[in-house]
Amino acid sequence: MVDYDLYKGKELTPKDEEKIKGAESISKCLDKAYRYLSYRPRSEKEMRDKLLEKFEPETVGKAIERLKEYKFIDDADFARMWVSQRGSSRSAKALSYELQRKGVAKEVIEAAVAEIDKEAEFKNALALIESKSKYQGLDKNEAYQKVGGFLARRGYNYDIIKLVIAEITRN
């Protein structure tokens, strides 16, 4: 009431009514956005797509701007969080692909994935293979087929696959 200078007996013009309805629509849109964010952080594209299911593009645009202003949506933070949480079971290439599908800009993805070094990626791949009992005790040819395929499907490059196979067949 204070925001729109409303008081008992005040005559509302059509312009005032439209202004109040627009603010109510943005408020409902923000409520939906907060609910959606309560599950996990989201990229701007994910949030925009979800809100466009129920709201007008103009309303969604204003809500997204407000979410950015409050720092609830930040693709750079989202990408860093995504890489840190999923980096132990995925390669840099797979993480890049996932972030790309979520609508994060290429420069932001490259910055987030650059934090993963090759040594950490190798250790993650090795730990992933060592945690699977079916990949233990394989000869070199079987390891190239099974382990190589498994790691390749998770986006690891050939250099890392080769190092992991060398490590597990050496023991």
C-alpha distance (Angstrom), angle and dihedral (degrees) to the residues before:
residue distance angle dihedral
M1 . . .
V2 3.78 . .
D3 3.80 93.0 .
Y4 3.80 91.9 57.5
D5 3.81 98.1 33.5
L6 3.79 91.7 -117.0
Y7 3.77 122.7 171.1
K8 3.78 137.5 158.9
G9 3.79 111.5 -72.0
K10 3.81 97.1 15.8
E11 3.79 113.8 141.1
L12 3.80 112.2 -130.6
T13 3.77 120.2 -143.0
P14 3.81 119.6 -144.0
K15 3.81 87.1 -107.3
D16 3.83 90.6 55.8
E17 3.80 91.3 48.5
E18 3.80 91.5 50.6
K19 3.81 91.0 49.1
I20 3.81 92.1 51.5
K21 3.82 92.9 46.5
G22 3.81 90.6 50.1
A23 3.80 91.5 51.5
E24 3.80 90.5 48.5
S25 3.80 90.6 51.3
I26 3.81 91.6 51.0
S27 3.80 89.7 48.3
K28 3.81 91.5 53.0
C29 3.80 90.1 46.5
L30 3.81 90.9 51.7
D31 3.81 90.9 48.9
K32 3.80 89.5 54.7
A33 3.81 90.1 47.2
Y34 3.81 92.6 51.2
R35 3.79 90.2 49.9
Y36 3.81 90.5 49.9
L37 3.80 91.2 48.1
S38 3.80 91.5 50.3
Y39 3.81 90.4 75.0
R40 3.81 96.9 52.0
P41 3.81 139.2 -36.8
R42 3.81 114.9 -74.7
S43 3.77 137.6 -154.6
E44 3.77 118.7 -116.9
K45 3.81 91.5 -107.9
E46 3.80 92.9 51.0
M47 3.79 90.7 50.3
R48 3.80 93.8 45.3
D49 3.82 92.5 49.3
K50 3.81 92.1 49.1
L51 3.80 94.4 47.8
L52 3.81 93.3 45.8
E53 3.81 88.0 63.4
K54 3.82 89.6 72.4
F55 3.81 108.8 14.2
E56 3.79 139.9 56.8
P57 3.83 118.1 -97.2
E58 3.81 92.5 -114.9
T59 3.81 91.8 53.3
V60 3.78 91.8 46.1
G61 3.80 91.4 49.9
K62 3.80 91.9 53.5
A63 3.81 91.8 46.0
I64 3.82 91.8 49.5
E65 3.81 90.4 50.7
R66 3.79 90.3 52.0
L67 3.83 91.6 47.8
K68 3.80 89.7 51.5
E69 3.80 90.5 47.8
Y70 3.82 89.9 54.1
K71 3.84 90.1 45.0
F72 3.82 93.1 -119.2
I73 3.80 89.2 125.5
D74 3.79 120.1 42.7
D75 3.79 117.9 147.4
A76 3.82 93.2 -158.5
D77 3.81 92.3 55.2
F78 3.80 90.2 42.3
A79 3.83 91.9 52.8
R80 3.83 93.0 48.0
M81 3.81 90.8 48.9
W82 3.81 92.0 47.0
V83 3.81 92.0 51.3
S84 3.80 93.7 46.1
Q85 3.81 93.8 48.9
R86 3.80 99.4 41.7
G87 3.80 99.7 28.2
S88 3.78 94.5 93.9
S89 3.80 94.1 65.1
R90 3.80 102.2 28.5
S91 3.75 136.3 59.1
A92 3.78 123.9 -118.5
K93 3.80 88.7 -107.4
A94 3.81 93.0 53.3
L95 3.80 91.7 46.7
S96 3.80 90.1 50.4
Y97 3.78 90.2 52.3
E98 3.82 92.6 48.6
L99 3.80 92.0 50.1
Q100 3.78 91.2 46.3
R101 3.81 89.6 54.9
K102 3.81 88.7 51.4
G103 3.80 90.0 57.9
V104 3.79 99.7 -107.7
A105 3.81 115.1 153.6
K106 3.81 118.1 -103.6
E107 3.82 94.3 -119.1
V108 3.81 91.0 52.4
I109 3.82 91.0 48.5
E110 3.80 92.3 49.5
A111 3.81 91.2 50.5
A112 3.81 92.7 49.4
V113 3.81 95.2 45.0
A114 3.81 92.1 45.2
E115 3.79 87.4 71.6
I116 3.82 89.4 69.1
D117 3.78 110.3 85.8
K118 3.81 124.5 -154.9
E119 3.79 93.0 -113.6
A120 3.80 91.9 56.0
E121 3.80 90.6 46.0
F122 3.83 89.8 52.0
K123 3.81 91.8 48.8
N124 3.81 91.1 49.0
A125 3.82 91.7 50.3
L126 3.80 91.8 47.1
A127 3.82 92.3 48.2
L128 3.79 89.9 48.6
I129 3.82 91.6 53.8
E130 3.80 94.0 42.7
S131 3.80 90.2 53.7
K132 3.83 90.6 59.8
S133 3.80 112.0 76.2
K134 3.81 93.3 -162.3
Y135 3.81 89.7 68.4
Q136 3.80 95.0 54.8
G137 3.80 121.3 103.8
L138 3.80 97.1 14.3
D139 3.77 121.6 149.7
K140 3.80 117.9 -121.1
N141 3.83 96.8 -94.2
E142 3.80 93.8 48.2
A143 3.79 90.1 45.3
Y144 3.81 91.4 53.8
Q145 3.79 90.3 51.0
K146 3.79 101.3 41.5
V147 3.79 104.6 26.2
G148 3.79 92.7 35.3
G149 3.78 91.9 52.2
F150 3.79 93.1 44.9
L151 3.80 93.6 51.3
A152 3.81 93.8 40.7
R153 3.81 89.9 55.6
R154 3.79 87.4 55.5
G155 3.79 91.3 53.2
Y156 3.79 101.7 -104.3
N157 3.78 114.0 149.8
Y158 3.78 124.5 -121.0
D159 3.82 95.0 -103.0
I160 3.80 92.1 59.3
I161 3.81 92.6 42.2
K162 3.80 89.6 52.7
L163 3.83 91.9 50.7
V164 3.82 92.5 48.2
I165 3.80 92.5 49.5
A166 3.80 90.7 48.0
E167 3.80 89.3 51.4
I168 3.82 97.4 48.4
T169 3.82 96.0 42.1
R170 3.81 91.9 47.9
N171 3.81 92.4 65.7
